[in-house]
Amino acid sequence: MRKFRRLRIPHHAHPLVRRMFEEMNHQRIGILDMSDRTGVNKNTINDWKNRSNPQVQNLEACFTALGLQLTLRKEIDA
């Protein structure tokens, strides 16, 4: 098992990416371990913090590896 180092979560990242990294920190899962579990390249996951937004299938794979589900729900009018 690799040594875990807490991941930095930039405030300007997409909200779903921030949530994913928060959960990775909570479960003590690093980017290399997430890459191994999902097949998503480690550089791709790292780029989500600053450079790019994830493709839905890659983000869904990461959430599934964390035991979470990516779902849509109807917005309730305020």
Contacts in CASP RR format, 6 or more apart in sequence:
PFRMAT RR
TARGET T0000
AUTHOR 0000-0000-0000
METHOD contacts of the structure
MODEL  1
MRKFRRLRIPHHAHPLVRRMFEEMNHQRIGILDMSDRTGVNKNTINDWKN
RSNPQVQNLEACFTALGLQLTLRKEIDA
2 30 0 8 1.000
2 32 0 8 1.000
2 33 0 8 1.000
4 28 0 8 1.000
4 29 0 8 1.000
4 30 0 8 1.000
5 30 0 8 1.000
6 25 0 8 1.000
7 21 0 8 1.000
7 24 0 8 1.000
7 25 0 8 1.000
7 30 0 8 1.000
7 31 0 8 1.000
8 49 0 8 1.000
9 18 0 8 1.000
9 21 0 8 1.000
9 22 0 8 1.000
9 25 0 8 1.000
9 49 0 8 1.000
10 18 0 8 1.000
10 49 0 8 1.000
10 50 0 8 1.000
11 18 0 8 1.000
13 21 0 8 1.000
13 48 0 8 1.000
13 49 0 8 1.000
13 50 0 8 1.000
14 48 0 8 1.000
14 53 0 8 1.000
14 54 0 8 1.000
16 54 0 8 1.000
16 59 0 8 1.000
16 70 0 8 1.000
17 48 0 8 1.000
17 49 0 8 1.000
17 53 0 8 1.000
17 54 0 8 1.000
17 59 0 8 1.000
20 48 0 8 1.000
20 59 0 8 1.000
20 62 0 8 1.000
20 63 0 8 1.000
20 66 0 8 1.000
21 49 0 8 1.000
23 66 0 8 1.000
23 68 0 8 1.000
24 30 0 8 1.000
24 31 0 8 1.000
24 34 0 8 1.000
24 66 0 8 1.000
27 66 0 8 1.000
29 37 0 8 1.000
29 65 0 8 1.000
29 66 0 8 1.000
31 42 0 8 1.000
31 45 0 8 1.000
31 46 0 8 1.000
32 42 0 8 1.000
34 40 0 8 1.000
34 42 0 8 1.000
34 45 0 8 1.000
34 62 0 8 1.000
34 65 0 8 1.000
35 41 0 8 1.000
35 42 0 8 1.000
35 45 0 8 1.000
37 65 0 8 1.000
38 58 0 8 1.000
38 61 0 8 1.000
38 62 0 8 1.000
38 64 0 8 1.000
38 65 0 8 1.000
39 61 0 8 1.000
40 58 0 8 1.000
40 61 0 8 1.000
40 62 0 8 1.000
44 52 0 8 1.000
44 54 0 8 1.000
44 58 0 8 1.000
45 62 0 8 1.000
48 54 0 8 1.000
54 62 0 8 1.000
56 70 0 8 1.000
59 70 0 8 1.000
60 70 0 8 1.000
63 69 0 8 1.000
63 70 0 8 1.000
END
